[in-house]
Amino acid sequence: MISPELASIIEEASGLEAEALTPDAKLRELGITSLSMIEIAVRAEDAFGVRLYDDVVYNLQTVGDLAAHIEAETDSPDGA
């Protein structure tokens, strides 16, 4: 599931509507560019207190992958 906070971050960075942000939605097919991904990552780092490394973020395929990665980093003792 995509948290409302993450959905809001993606919406603001990409201009997409929340309805498009399903877990299976492919980031590239949604038109999310590498620049948008950087903005999403920076905002998510601030919002969730995690560190999202560029090489990992660029390899995420779906909105669900992004959400799962953030959740895993949030649960990780060295996530921040």
PEGIDA-V487648 format. One record per residue. NEAR is the number of other ideal C-beta (glycine too) atoms within 12 Angstrom. D_FIRST is the distance of its C-alpha to the first C-alpha in Angstrom with 2 decimals. Layout:
# PEGIDA-V487648
near,d_first
NEAR,D_FIRST
NEAR,D_FIRST
This chain:
# PEGIDA-V487648
near,d_first
16,0.00
29,3.77
23,6.32
14,9.29
24,11.50
35,10.14
31,10.08
20,13.55
33,14.71
40,14.02
25,15.64
21,18.58
29,19.20
31,19.01
17,19.94
26,17.20
16,16.05
22,12.54
13,12.76
22,13.13
34,9.91
21,7.98
22,6.45
17,10.04
28,11.90
19,14.57
34,15.36
19,19.08
14,19.04
28,17.46
19,20.51
32,19.07
17,22.19
19,22.93
14,24.11
26,20.89
33,19.01
20,21.52
23,20.95
41,17.15
34,17.83
21,20.53
27,18.64
37,15.66
25,18.41
17,20.00
23,17.06
28,15.61
16,19.00
29,18.34
22,20.38
37,18.93
16,21.76
16,22.67
10,23.30
21,19.86
29,18.10
23,20.38
17,19.51
31,15.75
22,15.35
23,11.96
37,9.38
24,7.07
26,10.28
41,10.65
33,7.52
21,8.61
33,12.09
38,11.81
23,10.44
20,13.30
25,15.71
24,14.99
15,15.80
16,18.74
9,22.11
10,23.16
19,19.99
15,21.84
